[in-house]
Amino acid sequence: MDCKIQNWNYPEVPTLRFNELEIVDVRKSFNNVVMALVCICEDFGIILLESLAKDLNRIRQARIILWIGGKLTRKMLNVIATQVEKYQLYQMIILETKEHSMSNRLTIRLLDPFPSVHFDKIDDILGLKGPIFYTPETNFEGKVINLLPDWDSALKINVTGSPGMSIPIVRNRDYGVIEFALKYNLSLRVLDASYKLTVATSVVPDIQLKSKVHTNMDNLRNWNPHDISSLMVAVPCGKALRIEEVFKQLDVHSWLVYIFIVYGIFVVAEASILAITHRMTGRAYRFTSLIPFLNLRAFRAILGMSFPISRRSSLSLRQLFLAINVFGLIFSSFFSCKLSALLMKHSDQPHVKNFEDLRDSGLPVIAGPTMDPFLKSEAGSDFVKNHLINPKYVSQWDRVQMLLKANTSNAYLLYSEDWNILDNFWKFYGHKMLCKSEHLTIIQALPITYILKNNSMLDRSLFRFMMRLQEYGFVGHWIKQSPYPLRKFIISNGYGVFLDVAMDVQS
């Protein structure tokens, strides 16, 4: 194929040159800053776009210039539009050169992908207002995208996306996907529960609300650093503290050490001031052997009690009495407050604090049905065998029932994101069911992403939008408000007894 720009080369930029027969995975050798210059001289040259789509796999949003060496027919333009829609090649312009034309001017067509793919012809590119290439964060002008909810989840909350449209969501961040569609003018088509990913169909979901946990970040391009979770084991909280445990946590030994140190300093300081004062005034003063061991003023001051001061006491002695009084006030107040808190507060400490305690306790560890292969592949079969000696893999619905019915005879395998929601819900009703420990974390910092269509045009814009939602505090607000829709779910599914128990504990 004869192309006028086939020998073009820019020496300072790495350049790959190949025809439609060569397939190269560009992303393995270069970053996302890629521009493709495609020269098409005949109608059959359109197959270059198919090869280019394979070359730019996972970086389909690279900028593309189509150099058409000849007349661009309506048929060819329609084929290009079809290929653009099929392969998500949305950053494209067409430069048309007419070989036998008397004018050397190029005919320029800009791609306008929304709501349907079409090309706009422009006369002067220098007078163009706005970007030459399509910007990912823009107005999608009502483009219809397919949204697949997580129909397999046992815990779903229905929210209203648009008038007459109910969307089941599982995570608080799913609100962000709906807000993204509203902000950028996307029309959502919700795929119903009968849709099967395994069945060959022309309908492909653009966004799946079923989140994906990543353990290998090699192929992870855009992910939200705020959207990470850890796999942990939540265990039943310990029972109320016994009186000996209260004094153990109070650390009485340390308090007594502080008292004796302050008492000794006070006695020595008082005796020194008295000796110096009487020597200066010439009055006789006799120290007894009981003064260092039985100084009632010091005891009363340390305990926060008042004691009389002689009018003949010197200024230095009065200042010493004031200092010991202030210390006694602070000491007695702090000690009584801490003791009261320990005696009145219910224990929220787990009686199982590490995997050794979990193994010795024999508690069944309840996990979802898909967790068994994940644990064995990521944590290892030996870890499961040695630390989770009694795992029970149940259906999602049974697991939700155990959690919401306050079944504290089991431990539960949870992601930290789920734990935050449940813990916030229990705190809302004043009912503490489970506790966590930093020594019961199996895998830390697992990135979580939504499943998008391959080479999706929404990848970068959705990623940035979700980042901003987290930074502006929207996700935190949704988590705080989560007890209300969760309460509605519990009542609608017949778990009102759990709420009655929670309210009784709170009162």
C-alpha positions in Angstrom: 0.0 0.0 0.0 1.4 3.3 -1.1 1.1 6.0 1.7 2.6 9.4 1.5 3.6 9.4 5.2 4.9 5.9 5.4 8.5 7.1 5.7 7.7 9.8 8.2 9.8 9.6 11.4 10.3 11.9 14.3 13.7 11.1 15.7 13.1 12.1 19.3 10.0 9.9 19.8 10.0 6.1 19.8 8.1 5.0 16.7 6.6 1.6 15.8 5.8 1.0 12.2 3.9 -2.1 11.0 1.0 -3.2 8.8 -2.2 -4.9 9.4 -0.5 -8.3 9.7 1.6 -7.4 12.7 0.1 -7.4 16.2 2.0 -5.8 19.0 0.9 -5.4 22.6 1.9 -1.7 22.9 1.0 -1.4 26.6 3.7 -3.9 27.6 6.5 -1.7 26.2 5.1 1.8 26.5 3.0 3.9 28.9 -0.5 5.4 28.2 0.9 8.4 26.3 0.5 6.9 22.9 -0.6 8.3 19.5 -1.4 6.2 16.5 -1.1 7.4 12.9 -3.1 5.1 10.6 -2.8 5.5 6.9 -5.7 4.2 4.8 -5.5 4.4 1.0 -8.2 1.9 -0.1 -11.5 0.6 1.3 -9.8 -2.7 2.4 -7.4 -0.6 4.6 -10.2 -0.4 7.2 -9.0 -3.7 8.6 -6.1 -1.7 10.0 -8.5 -0.4 12.6 -9.1 -4.0 13.8 -5.4 -4.6 14.0 -4.9 -1.3 15.8 -7.6 -2.2 18.4 -5.6 -5.4 19.2 -2.4 -3.4 19.4 -3.9 -0.8 21.8 -5.6 -3.4 24.0 -6.3 -1.8 27.5 -5.2 1.6 26.2 -7.9 2.2 23.6 -8.3 5.8 24.7 -5.0 6.7 23.0 -5.2 9.4 20.4 -5.7 8.2 16.8 -5.2 10.1 13.5 -6.7 8.5 10.4 -4.9 9.6 7.3 -7.2 8.9 4.3 -5.2 9.0 1.0 -8.2 9.4 -1.3 -11.8 10.2 -1.4 -13.7 9.3 1.9 -16.9 7.7 0.8 -20.1 7.6 2.9 -19.7 3.8 3.1 -16.2 4.0 4.4 -17.2 6.6 6.9 -20.0 4.4 8.2 -17.6 1.4 8.5 -15.2 3.6 10.5 -18.0 4.7 12.8 -19.0 1.1 13.4 -15.4 0.2 14.2 -15.1 3.1 16.6 -18.2 2.0 18.5 -17.2 -1.6 18.5 -13.6 -1.1 19.8 -14.2 2.1 21.9 -11.7 4.1 19.8 -13.2 7.5 20.9 -10.2 9.8 20.5 -9.9 10.1 16.8 -9.7 12.6 14.0 -9.7 12.0 10.2 -7.5 13.8 7.8 -8.6 13.4 4.2 -6.2 14.2 1.3 -7.4 14.2 -2.3 -4.5 13.1 -4.5 -5.8 14.7 -7.7 -7.2 17.9 -6.1 -5.8 21.3 -7.2 -5.9 22.3 -3.5 -3.3 21.2 -1.0 -5.8 21.7 1.9 -6.8 18.8 4.1 -10.4 17.9 4.9 -10.6 17.5 8.7 -13.3 15.5 10.5 -13.6 15.4 14.3 -15.2 12.5 16.1 -18.2 13.3 18.2 -19.1 10.0 19.9 -22.2 10.9 21.8 -25.0 10.1 21.8 -24.1 8.1 18.7 -20.8 8.1 16.7 -20.6 10.7 14.0 -17.9 12.9 12.4 -18.2 16.7 12.2 -16.4 18.3 9.2 -14.5 21.5 10.1 -12.9 24.1 7.8 -10.3 25.6 10.1 -8.8 23.6 12.9 -7.0 26.7 14.3 -10.4 28.3 14.9 -11.7 25.3 16.7 -13.2 26.0 20.2 -12.5 23.2 22.6 -10.3 20.2 22.5 -9.4 18.5 19.2 -9.8 15.0 20.7 -12.6 13.8 22.9 -12.0 14.5 26.6 -13.0 11.6 28.9 -14.7 13.8 31.5 -17.4 15.4 29.4 -21.1 15.4 28.7 -22.1 11.9 27.4 -25.3 13.5 26.0 -27.6 10.8 27.2 -25.6 7.8 25.9 -27.2 4.5 27.1 -24.9 2.2 29.1 -25.8 -1.2 30.5 -25.6 -1.5 34.3 -25.5 -5.0 35.9 -26.3 -5.0 39.6 -24.9 -7.6 41.9 -28.0 -9.8 41.9 -26.3 -12.6 43.7 -25.7 -10.6 46.9 -28.0 -11.4 49.8 -27.9 -7.9 51.2 -29.2 -5.3 48.6 -30.8 -1.9 49.1 -33.0 -0.5 46.4 -32.4 3.2 45.5 -34.0 5.4 42.9 -31.7 6.3 40.0 -34.2 8.2 37.9 -38.0 8.5 37.9 -39.4 5.0 37.7 -36.0 3.2 37.9 -35.1 1.2 40.9 -31.4 0.1 41.2 -30.3 -2.5 43.8 -27.0 -1.6 45.4 -24.7 -3.5 47.8 -21.9 -1.1 48.7 -22.2 2.5 49.8 -19.9 3.5 47.0 -22.5 2.2 44.5 -24.3 5.5 45.2 -21.3 7.1 43.4 -21.9 5.2 40.2 -25.5 6.5 40.1 -24.3 10.0 40.8 -21.7 9.7 38.1 -24.4 8.8 35.6 -26.5 11.8 36.6 -23.6 14.2 36.5 -22.2 13.2 33.2 -25.6 12.7 31.5 -25.6 8.9 31.0 -28.7 6.9 30.6 -28.7 3.7 32.6 -30.2 0.5 31.3 -30.5 -1.9 34.3 -30.0 -5.5 33.3 -32.4 -7.7 35.2 -31.6 -10.8 37.3 -32.2 -13.1 34.4 -29.1 -11.8 32.5 -26.3 -14.3 32.5 -22.7 -13.3 31.8 -21.8 -16.9 30.7 -24.4 -16.9 27.9 -23.3 -15.5 24.6 -25.3 -12.3 23.9 -24.8 -9.0 22.1 -25.6 -7.1 25.3 -22.5 -6.5 27.3 -22.7 -4.7 30.6 -20.7 -1.5 30.7 -20.5 -1.4 34.5 -21.0 -4.3 36.9 -21.7 -3.3 40.4 -20.2 -6.5 41.6 -16.9 -5.4 42.9 -13.6 -7.2 42.2 -10.9 -7.7 44.8 -7.3 -7.5 43.3 -4.3 -9.3 44.7 -2.1 -8.8 41.6 -1.7 -5.2 40.6 0.4 -5.7 37.5 -2.6 -5.2 35.2 -4.4 -2.7 37.4 -4.4 0.6 35.6 -6.9 2.9 37.4 -7.8 2.2 41.0 -8.9 4.3 43.9 -6.3 4.4 46.7 -9.2 5.1 49.1 -11.1 2.0 48.0 -9.0 -0.7 49.6 -10.0 -3.3 52.1 -8.4 -6.0 54.3 -9.6 -9.5 54.9 -10.1 -10.1 58.6 -11.8 -12.3 61.2 -14.4 -10.6 63.5 -14.9 -12.5 66.8 -17.4 -12.2 69.6 -16.6 -9.5 72.2 -15.4 -10.5 75.6 -17.7 -10.6 78.6 -18.0 -7.9 81.3 -14.8 -7.3 83.2 -14.3 -8.8 86.6 -13.2 -6.7 89.5 -9.7 -8.1 89.4 -9.5 -7.3 85.7 -10.7 -3.8 86.4 -7.8 -3.2 88.9 -5.4 -4.8 86.5 -6.4 -2.4 83.7 -6.3 0.4 86.2 -2.7 -0.4 86.9 -2.8 0.3 90.6 0.9 -0.5 91.0 1.9 2.5 88.8 -0.5 4.8 90.7 1.1 3.8 94.1 4.6 4.4 92.7 3.5 7.9 91.7 2.0 8.6 95.1 5.1 7.5 97.0 7.4 9.6 94.8 5.3 12.7 95.2 4.9 12.0 98.9 8.6 11.7 99.3 9.3 14.9 97.4 6.8 16.8 99.5 8.1 15.6 102.8 11.7 16.4 101.9 10.7 19.8 100.5 8.6 20.7 103.6 11.3 19.6 106.0 14.0 21.6 104.1 11.8 24.8 104.0 11.0 24.5 107.8 14.7 23.9 108.7 15.9 26.9 106.6 13.1 29.2 107.9 13.7 28.4 111.6 17.5 28.8 111.1 16.9 32.2 109.6 14.5 33.3 112.3 16.5 31.8 115.1 13.6 29.7 116.4 14.2 26.2 117.7 12.6 23.4 115.8 12.8 19.7 116.4 12.3 17.0 113.8 10.9 13.7 114.9 11.4 10.3 113.3 7.7 10.0 112.4 7.7 13.1 110.0 9.0 11.2 106.9 6.6 8.3 107.5 3.5 10.0 108.8 2.9 13.4 107.3 -0.9 13.8 107.5 -0.8 17.0 105.5 0.8 15.2 102.5 -1.7 12.3 102.7 -4.7 14.7 102.8 -3.4 16.8 99.9 -2.7 13.8 97.7 -6.2 12.4 98.4 -7.6 15.8 97.4 -8.7 16.7 100.9 -8.3 20.1 102.5 -5.9 20.7 105.5 -5.2 23.7 107.7 -2.3 26.0 107.1 -0.7 28.0 110.0 -0.7 31.8 109.6 3.0 31.7 110.6 3.9 29.6 107.5 6.3 31.2 105.1 5.5 32.1 101.5 7.6 29.2 100.2 5.7 26.7 102.4 2.4 28.1 101.3 3.4 27.7 97.6 4.4 24.1 98.3 1.0 23.4 99.9 -0.7 25.0 96.9 1.3 22.8 94.5 0.5 19.6 96.4 -3.1 20.6 96.6 -3.3 21.0 92.8 -1.6 17.7 92.3 -4.0 16.0 94.7 -7.0 17.5 92.9 -5.9 16.3 89.5 -4.8 12.9 90.8 -8.0 12.1 92.7 -10.2 13.4 89.8 -8.4 11.4 87.1 -8.3 8.2 89.2 -12.0 8.4 90.1 -13.0 9.1 86.5 -11.0 6.2 85.1 -12.3 3.8 87.8 -15.9 4.8 87.1 -15.4 4.4 83.4 -14.0 0.9 83.8 -16.8 -0.1 86.2 -19.6 1.3 84.1 -18.4 0.5 80.6 -19.3 -2.7 78.8 -16.3 -4.6 77.5 -15.6 -4.1 73.8 -12.4 -6.1 73.8 -12.3 -9.4 71.9 -11.7 -12.4 74.0 -9.9 -13.9 71.0 -7.0 -11.5 70.1 -4.9 -13.5 67.7 -4.9 -16.6 65.5 -3.5 -18.8 68.3 -6.5 -17.8 70.5 -8.8 -18.4 67.6 -7.4 -21.9 67.1 -7.6 -22.7 70.8 -11.1 -21.4 71.2 -12.5 -23.8 68.5 -14.9 -21.1 67.3 -16.4 -21.9 63.9 -15.4 -19.3 61.3 -18.3 -18.4 59.0 -17.3 -17.5 55.4 -19.0 -17.0 52.1 -19.2 -19.7 49.5 -16.5 -18.2 47.2 -14.0 -17.6 50.0 -12.5 -21.2 50.2 -10.6 -21.1 46.9 -9.6 -17.4 47.5 -8.1 -18.2 50.9 -6.2 -21.2 49.7 -4.8 -19.4 46.7 -3.8 -16.2 48.5 -3.2 -17.1 52.1 -2.2 -20.7 51.5 -3.6 -24.1 52.4 -1.2 -24.4 55.4 -2.5 -21.1 56.9 -6.1 -22.3 56.6 -5.2 -25.6 58.1 -3.2 -24.2 61.0 -5.2 -21.1 62.0 -8.7 -21.5 60.7 -9.2 -25.0 62.0 -13.0 -24.9 61.9 -14.1 -23.0 58.8 -17.7 -23.2 57.6 -18.6 -22.0 54.1 -22.3 -21.1 54.0 -24.5 -19.3 51.5 -24.5 -15.5 51.5 -28.1 -15.5 52.7 -27.3 -17.8 55.7 -24.2 -15.6 56.5 -26.3 -12.4 56.5 -28.9 -14.1 58.8 -26.3 -15.1 61.3 -24.9 -11.6 61.4 -28.2 -9.8 61.7 -29.7 -12.2 64.2 -26.9 -11.4 66.7 -25.4 -14.9 66.5 -22.2 -14.5 68.6 -21.4 -18.1 68.9 -19.3 -17.9 65.7 -16.4 -15.9 64.2 -16.9 -14.3 60.8 -14.6 -13.8 57.9 -15.2 -10.2 56.6 -13.7 -7.5 54.5 -12.9 -4.4 56.6 -15.3 -2.4 54.4 -18.2 -4.7 55.5 -17.0 -4.6 59.1 -17.2 -0.8 59.1 -20.8 -0.9 57.9 -21.9 -3.5 60.4 -20.0 -1.9 63.3 -21.5 1.5 62.6 -24.9 -0.1 62.5 -24.4 -1.8 65.9 -23.1 1.4 67.4 -26.1 3.2 66.1 -28.4 1.0 68.3 -25.9 0.7 71.2 -25.5 -3.0 70.6 -22.0 -4.4 70.4 -21.9 -7.8 68.8 -18.5 -8.5 67.4 -15.0 -7.1 67.9 -11.9 -7.0 65.7 -8.3 -7.2 66.5 -5.3 -6.0 64.5 -3.8 -9.5 65.0 -6.7 -11.2 63.2 -6.0 -9.7 59.8 -5.3 -12.2 57.1 -4.5 -10.0 54.0 -4.1 -6.3 54.1 -4.6 -3.5 51.6 -6.6 -5.2 48.8 -7.7 -2.8 46.0 -11.3 -3.0 45.0 -12.6 -1.9 41.7 -15.8 -2.2 39.7 -15.9 -4.5 36.7 -16.0 -2.4 33.5 -16.3 -3.5 29.9 -12.9 -4.2 28.3 -11.3 -1.0 27.2 -14.2 1.0 28.6 -14.5 4.7 27.8 -15.7 5.2 31.4 -12.5 3.9 33.0 -10.6 7.1 33.7 -13.6 9.4 34.2 -15.3 7.0 36.7 -12.0 6.6 38.5 -11.5 10.3 38.9 -15.1 10.9 39.9 -15.0 8.3 42.7 -11.7 9.8 43.9 -13.3 13.2 44.3 -16.3 11.7 46.1 -14.0 10.2 48.7 -11.9 13.3 49.1 -15.0 15.5 49.5 -16.4 13.3 52.2 -19.5 11.9 50.4 -18.5 8.2 51.0 -18.0 8.9 54.7 -21.4 10.5 54.9 -23.0 7.6 53.2 -21.4 5.2 55.7 -22.7 7.3 58.6 -26.2 7.1 57.0 -26.0 3.4 56.3 -27.9 2.3 59.5 -31.2 3.7 58.1 -31.4 1.7 54.8 -30.0 -1.3 56.6 -32.7 -1.0 59.2 -35.3 -0.9 56.4 -33.8 -4.0 54.9 -34.0 -5.9 58.2 -37.6 -5.0 58.8 -38.7 -5.9 55.3 -37.0 -9.3 55.6 -38.5 -10.2 59.0 -35.6 -9.4 61.3 -37.5 -7.1 63.6 -36.6 -9.2 66.7 -33.0 -8.2 66.2 -33.9 -4.5 66.3 -36.1 -5.1 69.5 -33.1 -6.7 71.2 -30.8 -3.8 70.1 -33.3 -1.2 71.4 -33.6 -3.0 74.8 -29.8 -3.0 75.2 -29.7 0.6 74.3 -32.3 1.6 76.8 
